[in-house]
Amino acid sequence: MNTKLILELPNDLREIEHAVEFVMQRCTTCQMQGRKLKLNLGVSLTEALSNAMLYGNDKDSRKRVRIEVIVGEHEIKARVTDEGAGFDPGGIPDPTSPDHLEKCSGRGLFLMRELMDEVHFNESGNQVTLVIRSDTDDDEAGGEADEA
């Protein structure tokens, strides 16, 4: 059975921590435990929300950010949508390349792509979908998985 969460946030960075904590507390139906859930999803969702507020909504307090989360037994999908014009994710330089090591841009996207199993953007670039799946190796490493 899937659990669906929908949150509408004001464009206020102070709301991010509370929203991520709320989502994480409701991910208990997924078989994913430990480090992968707390670190990978928590960091990626935080990055997606801050990017939406800072860059997508351009810090405009009149705009909102929507979070839709579907928690399945072995997978969590989180979709973050802002009210901005969007961007081309392919146009963001790799922050690990020597020419861009000193620049701040692109680090959030890099983290999301490294930590999640899938990262997708809609055509207009104002929505990102993060997908994370449970896997036996991670659950065992986290030490919190139940034996079936």
C-alpha positions in Angstrom: 0.0 0.0 0.0 1.3 3.4 -1.0 1.1 6.5 1.2 0.8 9.8 -0.5 1.8 13.2 1.1 1.1 16.6 -0.4 2.6 19.7 1.2 2.3 23.4 0.1 5.1 25.5 1.6 5.5 29.2 1.7 8.7 30.3 -0.1 10.6 30.6 3.2 13.9 28.7 3.8 13.0 28.3 7.5 10.2 25.9 6.4 12.5 23.4 4.8 13.8 21.6 7.9 10.2 21.1 9.2 9.0 19.8 5.9 11.8 17.4 5.5 11.4 16.1 9.0 7.6 15.7 8.4 8.2 13.7 5.2 10.9 11.5 6.9 8.6 10.6 9.8 6.0 9.4 7.3 8.3 7.2 5.3 8.1 4.3 7.9 6.0 2.2 5.6 8.9 1.8 3.2 11.3 -1.1 3.8 14.2 1.4 3.5 15.9 2.1 6.8 18.9 3.8 8.2 21.5 5.8 6.4 20.1 5.7 2.9 16.7 7.0 4.0 17.9 9.6 6.4 21.0 10.9 4.6 20.2 10.4 0.9 16.6 11.3 0.9 16.9 14.0 3.6 19.8 15.8 1.9 18.3 15.5 -1.6 14.9 16.8 -0.5 16.6 19.7 1.3 18.6 20.6 -1.7 15.5 20.4 -4.0 13.5 22.6 -1.7 16.2 25.2 -1.3 16.8 25.3 -5.0 13.1 25.8 -5.7 12.9 28.6 -3.2 16.1 30.4 -4.0 16.4 29.9 -7.7 13.0 28.7 -9.0 10.9 31.1 -7.1 13.7 33.7 -7.0 13.2 34.3 -3.2 9.7 35.7 -3.9 7.7 35.3 -0.6 4.5 35.5 -2.6 5.3 32.2 -4.3 4.9 28.7 -3.0 6.6 25.3 -3.3 4.7 22.0 -3.6 6.0 18.7 -2.4 4.3 15.4 -3.4 5.7 12.2 -1.9 4.6 8.7 -2.7 5.9 6.2 -0.2 5.8 2.6 -1.5 7.0 -0.6 0.1 10.4 -0.5 -1.7 10.5 3.0 -3.2 10.0 6.6 -2.4 9.2 9.3 -5.0 9.4 12.9 -4.0 8.3 15.6 -6.5 9.2 19.3 -5.8 7.5 22.0 -7.9 8.1 25.7 -7.8 6.2 28.6 -9.4 9.2 29.8 -11.4 9.9 29.9 -15.1 12.2 26.8 -14.9 15.7 26.1 -16.1 17.7 23.8 -18.2 19.3 21.2 -15.9 21.7 20.2 -18.7 23.1 23.8 -18.8 24.4 23.6 -15.2 28.1 22.9 -15.2 29.6 20.0 -13.3 30.9 21.4 -10.0 33.6 18.7 -9.8 35.3 19.8 -13.0 38.5 21.8 -12.5 37.1 24.9 -14.1 34.2 25.0 -11.6 35.6 23.9 -8.3 35.6 27.4 -6.9 32.0 28.2 -8.0 29.0 27.5 -5.8 26.5 26.7 -8.6 25.5 23.2 -9.4 26.4 21.5 -6.1 22.8 20.8 -5.1 22.0 19.1 -8.4 25.2 17.2 -8.2 24.3 15.9 -4.7 20.8 14.9 -5.7 22.1 13.0 -8.7 24.8 11.2 -6.6 22.5 10.4 -3.6 19.3 9.3 -5.4 18.6 6.4 -7.7 16.8 8.6 -10.2 16.5 12.4 -10.7 14.1 13.7 -13.4 13.1 17.2 -14.4 9.9 18.2 -16.2 10.1 19.8 -19.6 9.9 23.4 -18.3 12.5 22.8 -15.5 10.4 23.9 -12.6 9.8 20.4 -11.2 12.2 17.8 -10.0 11.3 14.2 -9.2 13.6 12.3 -6.8 13.4 8.5 -6.6 15.1 6.3 -4.0 14.7 2.5 -3.8 15.5 0.2 -0.9 18.2 -2.4 -1.5 19.3 -5.2 0.7 23.0 -4.2 0.8 22.2 -0.7 2.2 19.6 -2.0 4.6 22.2 -4.5 6.0 24.9 -1.8 6.2 22.4 0.4 8.1 22.0 -2.4 10.6 18.3 -1.6 11.0 16.6 -3.9 8.5 14.3 -6.7 9.6 14.9 -10.2 8.4 12.1 -11.5 6.2 
